[in-house]
Amino acid sequence: MPKEEFFVDMTCEGCSNAVTRVLSRLPDVKYDIDLPNKKVLIQSDQHSVDKLLETLKKTGKEAKYLGSKN
C-alpha cells in the first residue's frame, strides 16, 4: 500500500486534531501527522489522491499533494 504525502498548513495541535477528525471519517485509512513539518502521510487502498486531498481541505487549511512515498 503506497503512502501519499500531503502538505497541510497546520500551526497547532488544534489543526492536527482537525486533520484527525476529517480522516477518521474515511474507512480504510491509516495516517501519520507530522505537525512540525506540516505534513500528513496517508495509506489507503480505497481512496484516490483527489479524494484524500478534498478531505484534507475540509479542515479549512491549505492542503497540497506532495507525492508518493514507498
Secondary structure, 3 states (H helix, E strand, C coil): CCEEEEEECCCCHHHHHHHHHHHCCCCCCEEEEECCCCEEEEECCCCCHHHHHHHHHCCCCCEEEEEEEC
